[in-house]
Amino acid sequence: MTECVEMLRAAANEFPSEPQILIRLGYALSQQGWKKYGARSYTKEDSDYVHDDTGYNCDNIYWQEEIKVFEKVLSMDISADDRDVINMMLVIVYTQMGYSDKAKVLAKKQNSIIACREMLLPKAAEAEERDRYQGEAIIALLTELKNVIINSVNNNVSMARNPIGETLFLELARFYEAVFSDGRYGIAHTHLRELYIEAAIIEARLDADSEKAFEYFRKAFEHNKAYESIRCGGEYKYTAPLVSKVTFPSENFPSAPDDFWKTCLKFLPDKLKNRIKSDPQFTECF
């Protein structure tokens, strides 16, 4: 990644008006910032919420550069998709580094969910084409609902250690299973993997000997295996009724980070972690 950043910096210096080079530089700087420094947060005795450690995060030199690059890119002629991703990344990095006011200003400039592309396209079509757009909207909305619920639970100290948080994850997982009723989950395998991991973490916090925590981890592992088996396998076709007209190129399904299981396991109590480690089916997690 260090060589990648240096190469893109050199390219940006040579072609300062080429937005695609700057966009890729911004992405690389974001990743390098996570790799070299990461983001810190903390809790306080008088608060039930998780707070960004902005004092630490704002010293991340790669994120400082990322902000400058992306702010420049937003003044250029770029695609709507690129603009959406950059706006999202800037809101996140602004907040982590303590620039909450700038994050809110940028966020408030964006369209409401009721007027977003995914909600409007079904209204612009009919018959089979509308069915396809509605299926795509369901998948997109489920993704963001999952993200909001996980972030909401983990941002609240009490809920992150409470059966209520676990129940929310499990009920959303069951809703996914109802929507993708035939078991062809596509990208949603990763969402179910995440939901079951989160449920396992809370259950294990409540009871390190819990059989349910082990079962939730096993389900997360199985969804990950299923997901890896469908990646890069050509055009993926969903077949459950609500999404049966949706297809997606499976080579665009993102891979899990190399340290995915290592990151997940560090949140589990040693007792459960040792049980997982002793089971041969989970060898790759270590």
Buried (B, 14 or more C-beta within 10 A) or exposed (E): EEEBBEBBBEBBEEEEEEBBBBBBBBBBBBBBBBEEBEBBBEEEEEEEEBEBBBEBBBEBEBBBBBBEBBBBBBEBEBEEEBBBBBBEBBBBBBBBBBBBEBBEEBBEEBEEEEEBBBBBBBEEBEEEEBBBBBBBBBBBBBBEBBEEBBEEBBBBBEBBBBEEBBEBBBEBBEBBEEBBEEEBBBBBBBBBBBBBBBBBBBBBBBEBEBEBBBBBBBBBBBBBEBBBEBBEEEEBBBBBEBBBBBBBEBEEBEEBEEEBBEEBBEBBBEEBBEBBBEEEEBEEBE
